[in-house]
Amino acid sequence: ILSIYWTELYVLFVHLAIFYQMLAFVKNLIYDVVMPVQANTTGIGTPVPTGTPLVTPNTPGNVVSAEQQEELKSAIQSYFEIRYRALSVLYSDDFKKNGFGNLISEGADAKTFLSAELGKLAVEIKRAELNHLRYVKYKYSLDIRNIFIDAQTQSATVSLIEEHDVIDEISMELSPENPFVSHSYNLEHTILLHKEQGQWKIVSDEYLDYLWRVLRQAGKSTDYWVHNMKAAPRSTVRSENETANINALLEDASSHAYDRDGAVDYANGHANEYNPNYPRYDIGDDALPWGDCINFVSQALYEGGNVSMEIPSPLPPPSDAGNGEEGWYLLNGMQRGRYWNDVGAFYNFVTQSYEFWHEGPEGSDVPYLNDIMLGDVIVYDWTGNGTWDHAVIVVDKVGTDIFVASHTPDGTGHYTAFFPLSYDPNLTQMKFIHIEQSDGHPPVKTEITARADDWGPNLYDNCTPPTLTTNNEIYFGACPSNGNPITSGFRFNNIQIPRGADLKYAYITFTVDGPYYWNTAPISVNIYEQTNSLTTVTWNIDGAVSQDYDNWIWRGKRTTSDLQTILEPIIGAGSWNSGQSLSIMFMNNGSGNARRVMAIDRKLGTFYPPDPSLANYWTARLIAAYSAVDVTSPVINSITRASASPTNASNIDFTVVFSESVTGVDASDFILTTSGVSGASITSVSGSGDTYTATVNTGSGDGTIRLDVSNSNTITDLASNPLDGGYTGGETYGVDKTIPVVLSSARVSASPTANANVDFTVTFSEPVTGVDTVAPFDDFSLSTTGTVIGATVTSITPTSPAVYTVRVNTGSGDGTIRLNVISGGSIMDSAHNTFATDFLTGEAYTIKKTLTVQSVGTYDGWVLESTETSGVGGTMNSAATTVNLGDDASNRQYVGILHFDTSSLPDTAVVTSATLKIKKYSLTGTNPFTILGNLLVDMRKPSFGAVDLAVGDFQAAAGRVAVAVFGTPVNNWYSAVLNSSGRNYINLTGTTQFRLRFTTDDNNNGVADYMKFYSGDHGNVGVWPTFVIEYYVP
């Protein structure tokens, strides 16, 4: 294979190999040349030899030199490279200017060829430019099959097959990141070359190009096409809006779905690789004007798309013509229907005539490209003569841009404009066929497997040697060695035909391997299934058979007569189930002759004599179609609740679903299975087809209800098959008609409490939902006493379906808080029974957040400054019943010390307010509040010095300074509210002392100006200094 790779212009070169086959003489000596496969890894400009072959001639004469081989290969490679560059994006202008250069011979025949070829390429280049089909990237391969060399005339004939992969402009436009690749296969060339002045030159290149066929059929000149060609009208072959539903056929119970993905997979897989089970119609005596295109499309629909064949009854006998019979089928090359491989007949059958047939593809003619789906078909009339010339199958789609696969030409991934819609809009026509479904049931296509016991003879027949050989064949008729009658058979496994089906047809197709040695006469066999007691059908392989191979019409792929009458009793038997196996026997019917028949496929070259035109052998295949006969009893698929469970409804519905449509369904066919409830009854049954509704009154009480089907029911399907027994596997309703209540609302933590938040546990009589505080249905309220204000419900947390934890912020003040559960909200059980009775008797928390302590008289008192300006204490009094604050006649300052035990506060208390209160006893001189400024409060914990009053407390350092100022008195009580610094400094675990002083120590007037306040030593507790603390515990 001569290999060609991508160039720097995105041109990919891949394998291109030359195989020289051994040839016989053709007039003069023809040399046999064989070249080994090696890769050519260089560019096209300077071809490099793939290696000198080893040549072993089998005919007399001189061996062709390796140099001549390389010269021929180089010339052919250069010729094809110029052709591809002509259609590329970057080099088409170079071709228009230089053509083929000096590669073409100077002879008259070559000039005729060159003129025609340049004209055709001009048409191709124009089409590519108009439709954005020029090559952006390409790779091609040339598989050189034969070389004939005439040494005397210095001429050579080379046969090769061209294939390529192309990424064109439209593909890059539609999908730049992942462009589509257009594949073309199997284009056969016969190239004549002549050696002139030491160089091989092209004389002609004959190839089966569909474009040439179009141009010739139309009878138009090259100039006509170049000047009249238009771009493919992409915008006019699609509708403004996507079609919502293009299916035009009514649903038919006897039809089945078309497997689009399967058809596309088959088309992509066999665009290049021909299926050897089918004849080709692009070559040989059976070649059709449209080639193999519609045969390929029909194969894709049948093999991949799972469409049933339409075979007439009785099956027409084999015919050399073979294409004039009615029907859409292909059993072998001599028994086929014209709808299968005639483009026009196929189009009419699918879109118009399907209603007269029982099998085959059904579709409709759609007007727009965006109506097309994967697996649909496009047909072309290239010349406007009313004859459909070509058919393709859609394998990809981007928006309304379609890509197709085809045979003749062979390829896949072609953009629709690849085909000559655009040559002349006045001539070229196209139709879009949307395949909607397949008539009939899915086709049966079962082949012999590779298990040895799936074919063979009766080993007790007197035939030596045995008729089973190692080449996968058996014999029909007589024993080849002694002429004794023999019985042989095939076994087909996993037959997908339901019991009781009405078989429309059943055929076995296999390959006859010719006469066995001396047998040339007809044979006759009986075909039967299982035992001789069953119906038999006589099948005669008759017709003259001679030893002249060309005239022996019975060699190749063949088909039995219709086996429907012998298989239908088996299918109808009570022991038959879909998926079982069938054994088909072939018994001698009095003939002394034999035929060798293949059971599973065998490769080329095993015919005697060899005949490659017959392709591979077919594996024996059972082909059948049927319509189902209902012998299956209906069953209940399910009985389900139609609404939620549990429920408190008076009436409930059950949905009963059967496996198929049934009749005779009424209340008497059902029974109720209950627990807990009483008085439940079936009140009505409604519905049709395969779905019914049974309505049940739930009676009274709580419990469960299940709907069952009685064993003595009267339910049947539409074929009168009775229901297959009763049914007790349905769903059950829970019936709950009891209203939920609150059992308790209990404190979670200790009481009394100073906590900022407290939790209540609320327990219901059953699981409930909808417990919340969402307006307007707040499910809770709070009852408070004392000075509690600002208490609120802050959160609700379920701890189980019936138990909730409700958190309450305790606000401020002292008193009690109780949580109430209020009806009329959203609380309900799973059966939607609503909570209806207020719960007002739950436990309450006692809230205590205020601590009031009085000064300890033993440690409080006053201290007088030693001198006016000393700033230190001089004298003190801790036993007096009053505390002096101000100055004396010597202008010395009085300060007071108050001592409080604050250790009873919780260690984690957060003080929110603290107020120091003192009560006036008497006044000496001028009111110090008017002449000495504010009365300030300093504080220290646990004390300013020793716990006992000392003169040093006068000047001792304070822990906090000026934390409060006393305000206007009320009933001689003066109050000072501590700021945050003072509040946070209160000793939570011991004592706290305060030092009281006026802002101005004295006014230098030599007059005593001071006020006396009651101390903790006074006999009346009600006038002692008091410290009131408000707090909470987080």
NORSULDA-V523523 format. One record per residue. N is the residue number from 1. RES is the residue in three letters. SS is DSSP state (a for helix, b for strand, c for the rest). Layout:
N,RES,SS + N,RES,SS
This chain:
1,ILE,c + 2,LEU,b + 3,SER,c + 4,ILE,c + 5,TYR,c + 6,TRP,c + 7,THR,c + 8,GLU,c + 9,LEU,c + 10,TYR,c + 11,VAL,b + 12,LEU,c + 13,PHE,c + 14,VAL,c + 15,HIS,c + 16,LEU,c + 17,ALA,c + 18,ILE,b + 19,PHE,c + 20,TYR,c + 21,GLN,c + 22,MET,c + 23,LEU,c + 24,ALA,c + 25,PHE,c + 26,VAL,c + 27,LYS,c + 28,ASN,c + 29,LEU,c + 30,ILE,c + 31,TYR,c + 32,ASP,c + 33,VAL,c + 34,VAL,c + 35,MET,c + 36,PRO,c + 37,VAL,c + 38,GLN,c + 39,ALA,c + 40,ASN,c + 41,THR,c + 42,THR,c + 43,GLY,c + 44,ILE,c + 45,GLY,c + 46,THR,c + 47,PRO,c + 48,VAL,c + 49,PRO,c + 50,THR,c + 51,GLY,c + 52,THR,c + 53,PRO,c + 54,LEU,c + 55,VAL,c + 56,THR,c + 57,PRO,c + 58,ASN,c + 59,THR,c + 60,PRO,c + 61,GLY,c + 62,ASN,c + 63,VAL,c + 64,VAL,c + 65,SER,c + 66,ALA,a + 67,GLU,a + 68,GLN,a + 69,GLN,a + 70,GLU,a + 71,GLU,a + 72,LEU,a + 73,LYS,a + 74,SER,a + 75,ALA,a + 76,ILE,a + 77,GLN,a + 78,SER,a + 79,TYR,a + 80,PHE,a + 81,GLU,a + 82,ILE,a + 83,ARG,a + 84,TYR,a + 85,ARG,a + 86,ALA,a + 87,LEU,c + 88,SER,b + 89,VAL,c + 90,LEU,c + 91,TYR,c + 92,SER,a + 93,ASP,a + 94,ASP,a + 95,PHE,a + 96,LYS,a + 97,LYS,a + 98,ASN,a + 99,GLY,c + 100,PHE,c + 101,GLY,c + 102,ASN,c + 103,LEU,c + 104,ILE,b + 105,SER,c + 106,GLU,c + 107,GLY,c + 108,ALA,a + 109,ASP,a + 110,ALA,a + 111,LYS,a + 112,THR,a + 113,PHE,a + 114,LEU,a + 115,SER,a + 116,ALA,a + 117,GLU,a + 118,LEU,a + 119,GLY,a + 120,LYS,a + 121,LEU,a + 122,ALA,a + 123,VAL,a + 124,GLU,a + 125,ILE,a + 126,LYS,a + 127,ARG,a + 128,ALA,a + 129,GLU,a + 130,LEU,a + 131,ASN,a + 132,HIS,c + 133,LEU,c + 134,ARG,c + 135,TYR,b + 136,VAL,b + 137,LYS,b + 138,TYR,b + 139,LYS,b + 140,TYR,b + 141,SER,b + 142,LEU,b + 143,ASP,b + 144,ILE,b + 145,ARG,b + 146,ASN,b + 147,ILE,b + 148,PHE,b + 149,ILE,b + 150,ASP,b + 151,ALA,c + 152,GLN,c + 153,THR,c + 154,GLN,c + 155,SER,b + 156,ALA,b + 157,THR,b + 158,VAL,b + 159,SER,b + 160,LEU,b + 161,ILE,b + 162,GLU,b + 163,GLU,b + 164,HIS,b + 165,ASP,b + 166,VAL,b + 167,ILE,b + 168,ASP,b + 169,GLU,a + 170,ILE,a + 171,SER,a + 172,MET,a + 173,GLU,a + 174,LEU,a + 175,SER,c + 176,PRO,c + 177,GLU,c + 178,ASN,c + 179,PRO,c + 180,PHE,c + 181,VAL,c + 182,SER,b + 183,HIS,b + 184,SER,b + 185,TYR,b + 186,ASN,b + 187,LEU,b + 188,GLU,b + 189,HIS,b + 190,THR,b + 191,ILE,b + 192,LEU,b + 193,LEU,b + 194,HIS,b + 195,LYS,b + 196,GLU,b + 197,GLN,c + 198,GLY,c + 199,GLN,b + 200,TRP,b + 201,LYS,b + 202,ILE,b + 203,VAL,b + 204,SER,b + 205,ASP,b + 206,GLU,b + 207,TYR,b + 208,LEU,c + 209,ASP,c + 210,TYR,a + 211,LEU,a + 212,TRP,a + 213,ARG,a + 214,VAL,a + 215,LEU,a + 216,ARG,a + 217,GLN,a + 218,ALA,a + 219,GLY,c + 220,LYS,c + 221,SER,c + 222,THR,a + 223,ASP,a + 224,TYR,a + 225,TRP,a + 226,VAL,a + 227,HIS,a + 228,ASN,a + 229,MET,c + 230,LYS,c + 231,ALA,c + 232,ALA,c + 233,PRO,c + 234,ARG,a + 235,SER,a + 236,THR,a + 237,VAL,a + 238,ARG,c + 239,SER,c + 240,GLU,c + 241,ASN,c + 242,GLU,c + 243,THR,c + 244,ALA,c + 245,ASN,c + 246,ILE,c + 247,ASN,c + 248,ALA,c + 249,LEU,c + 250,LEU,c + 251,GLU,c + 252,ASP,c + 253,ALA,c + 254,SER,c + 255,SER,b + 256,HIS,b + 257,ALA,b + 258,TYR,c + 259,ASP,c + 260,ARG,a + 261,ASP,a + 262,GLY,a + 263,ALA,a + 264,VAL,a + 265,ASP,a + 266,TYR,a + 267,ALA,a + 268,ASN,a + 269,GLY,a + 270,HIS,a + 271,ALA,c + 272,ASN,c + 273,GLU,c + 274,TYR,c + 275,ASN,c + 276,PRO,c + 277,ASN,c + 278,TYR,c + 279,PRO,c + 280,ARG,c + 281,TYR,c + 282,ASP,c + 283,ILE,c + 284,GLY,c + 285,ASP,c + 286,ASP,c + 287,ALA,c + 288,LEU,c + 289,PRO,c + 290,TRP,c + 291,GLY,c + 292,ASP,c + 293,CYS,a + 294,ILE,a + 295,ASN,a + 296,PHE,a + 297,VAL,a + 298,SER,a + 299,GLN,a + 300,ALA,a + 301,LEU,a + 302,TYR,a + 303,GLU,a + 304,GLY,a + 305,GLY,c + 306,ASN,c + 307,VAL,c + 308,SER,c + 309,MET,c + 310,GLU,b + 311,ILE,c + 312,PRO,c + 313,SER,c + 314,PRO,c + 315,LEU,c + 316,PRO,c + 317,PRO,c + 318,PRO,c + 319,SER,c + 320,ASP,c + 321,ALA,c + 322,GLY,c + 323,ASN,c + 324,GLY,c + 325,GLU,b + 326,GLU,c + 327,GLY,c + 328,TRP,b + 329,TYR,c + 330,LEU,b + 331,LEU,b + 332,ASN,b + 333,GLY,c + 334,MET,c + 335,GLN,b + 336,ARG,b + 337,GLY,b + 338,ARG,a + 339,TYR,a + 340,TRP,a + 341,ASN,a + 342,ASP,c + 343,VAL,a + 344,GLY,a + 345,ALA,a + 346,PHE,a + 347,TYR,a + 348,ASN,a + 349,PHE,a + 350,VAL,a + 351,THR,a + 352,GLN,a + 353,SER,a + 354,TYR,a + 355,GLU,a + 356,PHE,a + 357,TRP,c + 358,HIS,c + 359,GLU,c + 360,GLY,b + 361,PRO,b + 362,GLU,b + 363,GLY,b + 364,SER,b + 365,ASP,b + 366,VAL,b + 367,PRO,c + 368,TYR,c + 369,LEU,a + 370,ASN,a + 371,ASP,a + 372,ILE,c + 373,MET,c + 374,LEU,c + 375,GLY,c + 376,ASP,c + 377,VAL,b + 378,ILE,b + 379,VAL,b + 380,TYR,b + 381,ASP,b + 382,TRP,c + 383,THR,c + 384,GLY,c + 385,ASN,c + 386,GLY,c + 387,THR,c + 388,TRP,c + 389,ASP,c + 390,HIS,b + 391,ALA,b + 392,VAL,b + 393,ILE,b + 394,VAL,b + 395,VAL,b + 396,ASP,b + 397,LYS,b + 398,VAL,b + 399,GLY,c + 400,THR,c + 401,ASP,b + 402,ILE,b + 403,PHE,b + 404,VAL,b + 405,ALA,b + 406,SER,b + 407,HIS,c + 408,THR,c + 409,PRO,c + 410,ASP,b + 411,GLY,b + 412,THR,b + 413,GLY,b + 414,HIS,b + 415,TYR,b + 416,THR,a + 417,ALA,a + 418,PHE,a + 419,PHE,c + 420,PRO,a + 421,LEU,a + 422,SER,a + 423,TYR,c + 424,ASP,c + 425,PRO,c + 426,ASN,c + 427,LEU,c + 428,THR,c + 429,GLN,b + 430,MET,b + 431,LYS,b + 432,PHE,b + 433,ILE,b + 434,HIS,b + 435,ILE,b + 436,GLU,b + 437,GLN,b + 438,SER,b + 439,ASP,b + 440,GLY,c + 441,HIS,c + 442,PRO,c + 443,PRO,c + 444,VAL,b + 445,LYS,b + 446,THR,b + 447,GLU,b + 448,ILE,c + 449,THR,c + 450,ALA,c + 451,ARG,c + 452,ALA,a + 453,ASP,a + 454,ASP,a + 455,TRP,b + 456,GLY,b + 457,PRO,b + 458,ASN,c + 459,LEU,c + 460,TYR,c + 461,ASP,c + 462,ASN,c + 463,CYS,c + 464,THR,c + 465,PRO,c + 466,PRO,c + 467,THR,c + 468,LEU,c + 469,THR,c + 470,THR,c + 471,ASN,c + 472,ASN,c + 473,GLU,b + 474,ILE,b + 475,TYR,b + 476,PHE,b + 477,GLY,b + 478,ALA,b + 479,CYS,c + 480,PRO,c + 481,SER,c + 482,ASN,c + 483,GLY,c + 484,ASN,c + 485,PRO,b + 486,ILE,c + 487,THR,b + 488,SER,b + 489,GLY,b + 490,PHE,b + 491,ARG,b + 492,PHE,b + 493,ASN,c + 494,ASN,c + 495,ILE,c + 496,GLN,c + 497,ILE,c + 498,PRO,c + 499,ARG,c + 500,GLY,c + 501,ALA,c + 502,ASP,b + 503,LEU,b + 504,LYS,b + 505,TYR,b + 506,ALA,b + 507,TYR,b + 508,ILE,b + 509,THR,b + 510,PHE,b + 511,THR,b + 512,VAL,b + 513,ASP,b + 514,GLY,b + 515,PRO,b + 516,TYR,c + 517,TYR,c + 518,TRP,c + 519,ASN,c + 520,THR,c + 521,ALA,c + 522,PRO,c + 523,ILE,b + 524,SER,b + 525,VAL,b + 526,ASN,b + 527,ILE,b + 528,TYR,b + 529,GLU,b + 530,GLN,c + 531,THR,c + 532,ASN,c + 533,SER,c + 534,LEU,c + 535,THR,c + 536,THR,c + 537,VAL,b + 538,THR,b + 539,TRP,b + 540,ASN,b + 541,ILE,b + 542,ASP,c + 543,GLY,c + 544,ALA,c + 545,VAL,c + 546,SER,c + 547,GLN,c + 548,ASP,c + 549,TYR,a + 550,ASP,a + 551,ASN,a + 552,TRP,c + 553,ILE,c + 554,TRP,c + 555,ARG,c + 556,GLY,b + 557,LYS,b + 558,ARG,b + 559,THR,b + 560,THR,c + 561,SER,c + 562,ASP,c + 563,LEU,c + 564,GLN,a + 565,THR,a + 566,ILE,a + 567,LEU,a + 568,GLU,a + 569,PRO,a + 570,ILE,a + 571,ILE,a + 572,GLY,a + 573,ALA,c + 574,GLY,c + 575,SER,c + 576,TRP,c + 577,ASN,c + 578,SER,c + 579,GLY,c + 580,GLN,c + 581,SER,c + 582,LEU,b + 583,SER,b + 584,ILE,b + 585,MET,b + 586,PHE,b + 587,MET,b + 588,ASN,b + 589,ASN,c + 590,GLY,c + 591,SER,c + 592,GLY,c + 593,ASN,c + 594,ALA,b + 595,ARG,b + 596,ARG,b + 597,VAL,b + 598,MET,b + 599,ALA,c + 600,ILE,c + 601,ASP,c + 602,ARG,c + 603,LYS,c + 604,LEU,c + 605,GLY,c + 606,THR,c + 607,PHE,c + 608,TYR,c + 609,PRO,c + 610,PRO,c + 611,ASP,c + 612,PRO,a + 613,SER,a + 614,LEU,a + 615,ALA,c + 616,ASN,c + 617,TYR,c + 618,TRP,c + 619,THR,c + 620,ALA,c + 621,ARG,b + 622,LEU,b + 623,ILE,b + 624,ALA,b + 625,ALA,b + 626,TYR,b + 627,SER,b + 628,ALA,c + 629,VAL,c + 630,ASP,c + 631,VAL,c + 632,THR,c + 633,SER,c + 634,PRO,c + 635,VAL,c + 636,ILE,b + 637,ASN,b + 638,SER,b + 639,ILE,b + 640,THR,b + 641,ARG,b + 642,ALA,c + 643,SER,c + 644,ALA,c + 645,SER,c + 646,PRO,c + 647,THR,b + 648,ASN,c + 649,ALA,c + 650,SER,c + 651,ASN,b + 652,ILE,b + 653,ASP,b + 654,PHE,b + 655,THR,b + 656,VAL,b + 657,VAL,b + 658,PHE,b + 659,SER,c + 660,GLU,c + 661,SER,c + 662,VAL,b + 663,THR,b + 664,GLY,c + 665,VAL,c + 666,ASP,c + 667,ALA,a + 668,SER,a + 669,ASP,a + 670,PHE,b + 671,ILE,b + 672,LEU,b + 673,THR,b + 674,THR,b + 675,SER,b + 676,GLY,c + 677,VAL,c + 678,SER,b + 679,GLY,c + 680,ALA,c + 681,SER,b + 682,ILE,b + 683,THR,b + 684,SER,b + 685,VAL,b + 686,SER,b + 687,GLY,b + 688,SER,b + 689,GLY,c + 690,ASP,c + 691,THR,b + 692,TYR,b + 693,THR,b + 694,ALA,b + 695,THR,b + 696,VAL,b + 697,ASN,b + 698,THR,c + 699,GLY,c + 700,SER,b + 701,GLY,c + 702,ASP,c + 703,GLY,b + 704,THR,b + 705,ILE,b + 706,ARG,b + 707,LEU,b + 708,ASP,b + 709,VAL,b + 710,SER,c + 711,ASN,c + 712,SER,c + 713,ASN,c + 714,THR,c + 715,ILE,c + 716,THR,b + 717,ASP,b + 718,LEU,c + 719,ALA,c + 720,SER,c + 721,ASN,c + 722,PRO,b + 723,LEU,c + 724,ASP,c + 725,GLY,c + 726,GLY,c + 727,TYR,b + 728,THR,c + 729,GLY,c + 730,GLY,c + 731,GLU,c + 732,THR,b + 733,TYR,b + 734,GLY,b + 735,VAL,b + 736,ASP,c + 737,LYS,c + 738,THR,c + 739,ILE,c + 740,PRO,c + 741,VAL,c + 742,VAL,b + 743,LEU,b + 744,SER,b + 745,SER,b + 746,ALA,b + 747,ARG,b + 748,VAL,c + 749,SER,c + 750,ALA,c + 751,SER,c + 752,PRO,c + 753,THR,b + 754,ALA,c + 755,ASN,b + 756,ALA,c + 757,ASN,b + 758,VAL,b + 759,ASP,b + 760,PHE,b + 761,THR,b + 762,VAL,b + 763,THR,b + 764,PHE,b + 765,SER,c + 766,GLU,c + 767,PRO,c + 768,VAL,b + 769,THR,b + 770,GLY,c + 771,VAL,c + 772,ASP,c + 773,THR,c + 774,VAL,c + 775,ALA,c + 776,PRO,c + 777,PHE,c + 778,ASP,c + 779,ASP,c + 780,PHE,b + 781,SER,b + 782,LEU,b + 783,SER,b + 784,THR,b + 785,THR,c + 786,GLY,c + 787,THR,c + 788,VAL,c + 789,ILE,b + 790,GLY,c + 791,ALA,c + 792,THR,b + 793,VAL,b + 794,THR,b + 795,SER,b + 796,ILE,b + 797,THR,b + 798,PRO,b + 799,THR,b + 800,SER,b + 801,PRO,c + 802,ALA,c + 803,VAL,b + 804,TYR,b + 805,THR,b + 806,VAL,b + 807,ARG,b + 808,VAL,b + 809,ASN,b + 810,THR,c + 811,GLY,c + 812,SER,b + 813,GLY,c + 814,ASP,c + 815,GLY,b + 816,THR,b + 817,ILE,b + 818,ARG,b + 819,LEU,b + 820,ASN,b + 821,VAL,b + 822,ILE,c + 823,SER,c + 824,GLY,c + 825,GLY,c + 826,SER,c + 827,ILE,c + 828,MET,b + 829,ASP,b + 830,SER,c + 831,ALA,c + 832,HIS,c + 833,ASN,c + 834,THR,b + 835,PHE,c + 836,ALA,c + 837,THR,c + 838,ASP,c + 839,PHE,b + 840,LEU,c + 841,THR,c + 842,GLY,c + 843,GLU,c + 844,ALA,b + 845,TYR,b + 846,THR,b + 847,ILE,b + 848,LYS,c + 849,LYS,c + 850,THR,b + 851,LEU,b + 852,THR,b + 853,VAL,b + 854,GLN,b + 855,SER,c + 856,VAL,c + 857,GLY,c + 858,THR,c + 859,TYR,c + 860,ASP,c + 861,GLY,b + 862,TRP,b + 863,VAL,b + 864,LEU,b + 865,GLU,b + 866,SER,c + 867,THR,c + 868,GLU,c + 869,THR,c + 870,SER,c + 871,GLY,c + 872,VAL,c + 873,GLY,b + 874,GLY,b + 875,THR,b + 876,MET,b + 877,ASN,b + 878,SER,c + 879,ALA,c + 880,ALA,c + 881,THR,c + 882,THR,b + 883,VAL,b + 884,ASN,b + 885,LEU,b + 886,GLY,b + 887,ASP,b + 888,ASP,c + 889,ALA,c + 890,SER,c + 891,ASN,c + 892,ARG,c + 893,GLN,b + 894,TYR,b + 895,VAL,b + 896,GLY,b + 897,ILE,b + 898,LEU,b + 899,HIS,b + 900,PHE,b + 901,ASP,b + 902,THR,c + 903,SER,c + 904,SER,c + 905,LEU,c + 906,PRO,c + 907,ASP,c + 908,THR,c + 909,ALA,b + 910,VAL,b + 911,VAL,b + 912,THR,b + 913,SER,b + 914,ALA,b + 915,THR,b + 916,LEU,b + 917,LYS,b + 918,ILE,b + 919,LYS,b + 920,LYS,b + 921,TYR,b + 922,SER,b + 923,LEU,b + 924,THR,b + 925,GLY,c + 926,THR,c + 927,ASN,c + 928,PRO,a + 929,PHE,a + 930,THR,a + 931,ILE,a + 932,LEU,c + 933,GLY,c + 934,ASN,c + 935,LEU,b + 936,LEU,b + 937,VAL,b + 938,ASP,b + 939,MET,b + 940,ARG,b + 941,LYS,b + 942,PRO,c + 943,SER,c + 944,PHE,c + 945,GLY,c + 946,ALA,c + 947,VAL,c + 948,ASP,c + 949,LEU,c + 950,ALA,c + 951,VAL,a + 952,GLY,a + 953,ASP,a + 954,PHE,a + 955,GLN,c + 956,ALA,c + 957,ALA,c + 958,ALA,c + 959,GLY,c + 960,ARG,b + 961,VAL,b + 962,ALA,b + 963,VAL,b + 964,ALA,b + 965,VAL,b + 966,PHE,c + 967,GLY,c + 968,THR,c + 969,PRO,c + 970,VAL,b + 971,ASN,c + 972,ASN,c + 973,TRP,b + 974,TYR,b + 975,SER,b + 976,ALA,b + 977,VAL,b + 978,LEU,c + 979,ASN,c + 980,SER,a + 981,SER,a + 982,GLY,a + 983,ARG,a + 984,ASN,a + 985,TYR,a + 986,ILE,c + 987,ASN,c + 988,LEU,c + 989,THR,c + 990,GLY,c + 991,THR,b + 992,THR,b + 993,GLN,b + 994,PHE,b + 995,ARG,b + 996,LEU,b + 997,ARG,b + 998,PHE,b + 999,THR,c + 1000,THR,c + 1001,ASP,c + 1002,ASP,c + 1003,ASN,c + 1004,ASN,c + 1005,ASN,c + 1006,GLY,c + 1007,VAL,c + 1008,ALA,c + 1009,ASP,b + 1010,TYR,b + 1011,MET,b + 1012,LYS,b + 1013,PHE,b + 1014,TYR,b + 1015,SER,c + 1016,GLY,c + 1017,ASP,c + 1018,HIS,c + 1019,GLY,c + 1020,ASN,c + 1021,VAL,a + 1022,GLY,a + 1023,VAL,a + 1024,TRP,c + 1025,PRO,c + 1026,THR,b + 1027,PHE,b + 1028,VAL,b + 1029,ILE,b + 1030,GLU,b + 1031,TYR,b + 1032,TYR,b + 1033,VAL,b + 1034,PRO,c
